[in-house]
């Protein structure tokens, strides 16, 4: 039993240390203590990062163009793959003749706005997860400290107290590790949305120049 406790405590302590280092090393950690990802927090995407040449703003409201709005709302949800969006963009571009460049720019503006909206929800969800994970890490650390203070062979009430602590520790440790795995996966989603928008922006600019 003592060996089990020692190994579990050491394993989790290493995980907690890695998590703490990640939190402290993130560039925005002081401003955003709940951000759980190793990736730098980018609150919103800007047109300049994806659209070369003249700024695409100033061409009107993309929502007032029915075909543009339909395309944007159809492909903007996060479940839509990059490839599916590229297919839809190409099909839309083939229908254009006059006013081609302006309407393509409107598509990009709409996709930028909708991507930022998707990302805002994701970022808030990730911050909530990060906040809970920090609280859980503090709890596990406290339970580990209390466990170490009671000898493994403690009799009577102290032994019962240690058994209860061990049970709570094991449960909390498993939760911590499961959430860490979820965080690593979830942190890739904003990155994937960024890359998807970049691919679509390149396709739109190529279509606008034809």
Backbone torsions as a table, in degrees:
resi	resn	phi	psi	omega
1	UNK	NA	-42.4	-179.1
2	UNK	-62.6	-39.5	179.6
3	UNK	-65.1	-42.4	179.3
4	UNK	-58.4	-46.1	-179.2
5	UNK	-63.1	-44.1	-177.6
6	UNK	-62.5	-44.9	-178.0
7	UNK	-66.7	-43.9	-179.4
8	UNK	-62.6	-43.2	-178.9
9	UNK	-64.2	-42.8	-179.7
10	UNK	-63.9	-43.1	-179.5
11	UNK	-62.0	-46.7	-179.0
12	UNK	-68.6	-37.6	178.5
13	UNK	-58.7	-39.2	178.0
14	UNK	-64.4	-41.0	178.5
15	UNK	-64.3	-42.5	178.6
16	UNK	-64.0	-40.2	178.7
17	UNK	-62.5	-44.6	178.9
18	UNK	-61.9	-40.7	179.0
19	UNK	-64.5	-41.0	-179.9
20	UNK	-64.6	-42.5	179.1
21	UNK	-62.0	-42.1	179.1
22	UNK	-59.9	-45.8	-179.8
23	UNK	-62.0	-43.6	-175.9
24	UNK	-73.2	-28.3	-174.8
25	UNK	-88.4	-14.0	-179.8
26	UNK	-64.7	135.7	-176.1
27	UNK	-58.3	-31.8	-176.1
28	UNK	-101.2	14.9	-173.2
29	UNK	-59.3	-40.9	-178.5
30	UNK	-64.3	-38.9	-178.9
31	UNK	-83.6	-30.9	-175.8
32	UNK	-129.2	74.4	-175.9
33	UNK	-64.3	-18.2	-178.5
34	UNK	-91.7	-5.2	-179.4
35	UNK	-71.2	117.6	-171.2
36	UNK	-95.1	-2.4	-171.8
37	UNK	-93.0	150.4	173.7
38	UNK	-72.7	-28.8	177.8
39	UNK	-65.7	144.5	179.0
40	UNK	-63.6	137.3	179.0
41	UNK	-75.6	121.2	174.7
42	UNK	-116.2	102.2	-173.6
43	UNK	-59.0	-37.0	179.9
44	UNK	-150.7	154.6	-179.9
45	UNK	-93.7	143.9	-179.5
46	UNK	-110.2	151.7	-180.0
47	UNK	-61.4	-37.3	-176.3
48	UNK	-61.0	-26.6	-178.4
49	UNK	-75.1	-15.9	-173.9
50	UNK	-124.3	-20.2	-173.1
51	UNK	-118.6	114.4	179.4
52	UNK	-86.9	159.1	-179.4
53	UNK	84.1	-157.7	-178.2
54	UNK	-57.2	144.7	-179.7
55	UNK	-62.0	139.7	-175.3
56	UNK	-79.3	-6.9	179.6
57	UNK	-71.6	165.6	176.2
58	UNK	87.2	14.0	-179.1
59	UNK	-107.7	13.4	178.5
60	UNK	107.0	-176.5	-179.3
61	UNK	-96.1	119.3	-177.1
62	UNK	-61.8	-24.2	-178.3
63	UNK	-70.5	-20.7	-177.7
64	UNK	-82.8	-13.3	176.1
65	UNK	-96.1	109.2	-171.7
66	UNK	-58.8	-44.6	-177.0
67	UNK	-69.0	-39.7	177.1
68	UNK	-63.6	-47.4	-178.7
69	UNK	-61.7	-40.0	178.9
70	UNK	-62.3	-43.3	179.7
71	UNK	-63.4	-48.1	-178.1
72	UNK	-59.3	-49.0	-176.1
73	UNK	-70.2	-23.5	-179.8
74	UNK	-76.7	-38.3	-173.7
75	UNK	-104.9	-10.8	-176.2
76	UNK	-69.5	-32.9	-178.5
77	UNK	-54.3	146.2	-173.4
78	UNK	-62.8	-21.5	-178.6
79	UNK	-72.0	-16.9	-178.3
80	UNK	-79.3	129.2	-178.1
81	UNK	-76.5	162.2	177.0
82	UNK	-58.6	-45.2	-176.7
83	UNK	-64.2	-41.7	178.9
84	UNK	-63.7	-40.0	178.2
85	UNK	-64.9	-40.1	178.7
86	UNK	-63.0	-38.3	178.0
87	UNK	-63.3	-43.4	179.7
88	UNK	-66.7	-39.8	178.8
89	UNK	-63.2	-43.7	179.6
90	UNK	-63.0	-41.3	179.3
91	UNK	-64.6	-40.7	178.5
92	UNK	-64.4	-44.5	-177.8
93	UNK	-62.0	-33.0	180.0
94	UNK	-67.3	-20.3	-179.6
95	UNK	-86.2	-8.0	-173.0
96	UNK	-89.5	144.5	173.8
97	UNK	-133.5	-86.6	177.1
98	UNK	-76.6	153.4	178.1
99	UNK	62.3	26.4	-173.6
100	UNK	-61.2	-51.6	-174.1
101	UNK	-63.8	-43.0	-178.3
102	UNK	-62.4	-43.4	-176.9
103	UNK	-69.8	-34.9	177.1
104	UNK	-67.7	-37.9	176.1
105	UNK	-64.2	-37.3	177.1
106	UNK	-62.2	-38.6	177.1
107	UNK	-60.0	-45.9	-179.7
108	UNK	-62.2	-44.7	180.0
109	UNK	-59.5	-42.8	178.8
110	UNK	-63.7	-43.7	179.5
111	UNK	-66.4	-36.0	176.8
112	UNK	-63.4	-47.1	-179.7
113	UNK	-62.5	-45.3	-177.7
114	UNK	-69.8	-34.8	176.2
115	UNK	-65.1	-40.9	177.1
116	UNK	-64.1	-36.8	178.0
117	UNK	-65.1	-43.9	177.2
118	UNK	-60.4	-43.6	-177.2
119	UNK	-67.2	-36.7	179.5
120	UNK	-59.3	-43.8	177.3
121	UNK	-63.6	-42.1	178.9
122	UNK	-63.1	-44.8	-178.3
123	UNK	-62.4	-41.6	179.3
124	UNK	-65.2	-40.4	177.1
125	UNK	-62.5	-42.5	179.7
126	UNK	-65.2	-38.4	177.7
127	UNK	-64.5	-38.5	177.8
128	UNK	-64.5	-42.0	176.7
129	UNK	-63.1	-44.1	179.8
130	UNK	-61.3	-39.3	179.0
131	UNK	-63.8	-45.8	178.6
132	UNK	-64.9	-36.7	-178.9
133	UNK	-68.3	-37.8	176.6
134	UNK	-63.8	-41.4	178.6
135	UNK	-65.0	-39.7	179.3
136	UNK	-68.0	-38.0	177.6
137	UNK	-62.2	-40.8	177.6
138	UNK	-63.4	-40.7	179.6
139	UNK	-64.1	-46.2	-179.2
140	UNK	-62.9	-41.1	179.0
141	UNK	-62.6	-41.1	179.2
142	UNK	-66.6	-42.6	179.4
143	UNK	-64.0	-38.9	178.7
144	UNK	-63.7	-40.6	178.6
145	UNK	-63.5	-42.4	179.7
146	UNK	-67.2	-37.3	178.0
147	UNK	-62.1	-44.2	-178.1
148	UNK	-65.0	-23.2	-177.7
149	UNK	-79.2	-12.3	-179.4
150	UNK	-111.9	123.2	179.4
151	UNK	-57.6	143.6	-179.1
152	UNK	-58.2	-30.0	-177.6
153	UNK	-101.8	23.4	-178.7
154	UNK	-61.8	135.0	-178.5
155	UNK	-89.8	169.9	168.9
156	UNK	57.9	-135.0	-175.0
157	UNK	-63.0	-37.5	178.8
158	UNK	-64.4	-39.7	178.7
159	UNK	-64.8	-41.2	178.2
160	UNK	-64.8	-39.0	178.0
161	UNK	-62.7	-41.2	-179.5
162	UNK	-67.3	-38.8	178.5
163	UNK	-63.2	-40.3	178.1
164	UNK	-65.5	-43.0	178.0
165	UNK	-61.7	-41.4	179.9
166	UNK	-61.2	-42.3	-180.0
167	UNK	-64.0	-45.3	179.1
168	UNK	-65.6	-38.8	179.2
169	UNK	-63.1	-48.7	-177.8
170	UNK	-60.9	-42.2	-179.9
171	UNK	-64.6	-46.9	-179.0
172	UNK	-66.3	-37.6	179.7
173	UNK	-64.3	-42.7	177.9
174	UNK	-62.4	-43.0	178.0
175	UNK	-60.1	-43.5	-179.9
176	UNK	-58.7	-47.7	-176.4
177	UNK	-68.3	-36.5	177.9
178	UNK	-65.9	-41.8	179.1
179	UNK	-66.3	-36.3	177.7
180	UNK	-60.1	-40.9	178.5
181	UNK	-65.4	-40.4	178.0
182	UNK	-62.7	-41.7	-179.1
183	UNK	-62.2	-45.3	-178.6
184	UNK	-58.6	-39.4	179.1
185	UNK	-72.3	-46.6	-176.1
186	UNK	-64.0	-32.6	-178.5
187	UNK	-66.5	-17.9	178.8
188	UNK	-79.5	-17.7	-174.4
189	UNK	-66.7	-48.2	175.9
190	UNK	-59.8	-35.9	178.7
191	UNK	-63.3	-42.1	179.2
192	UNK	-64.9	-38.3	177.0
193	UNK	-64.7	-38.8	178.0
194	UNK	-62.1	-46.6	-178.8
195	UNK	-65.7	-37.9	178.7
196	UNK	-62.5	-45.4	178.8
197	UNK	-62.3	-38.5	178.6
198	UNK	-61.1	-43.0	179.1
199	UNK	-65.2	-40.0	179.4
200	UNK	-69.2	-38.7	178.2
201	UNK	-61.9	-42.0	177.9
202	UNK	-62.4	-42.0	179.7
203	UNK	-65.9	-40.1	179.6
204	UNK	-66.4	-41.6	179.2
205	UNK	-66.3	-37.5	177.1
206	UNK	-64.8	-39.8	179.7
207	UNK	-68.5	-34.5	-178.9
208	UNK	-68.4	-27.1	-176.3
209	UNK	-86.2	-5.9	-178.3
210	UNK	-81.3	NA	NA
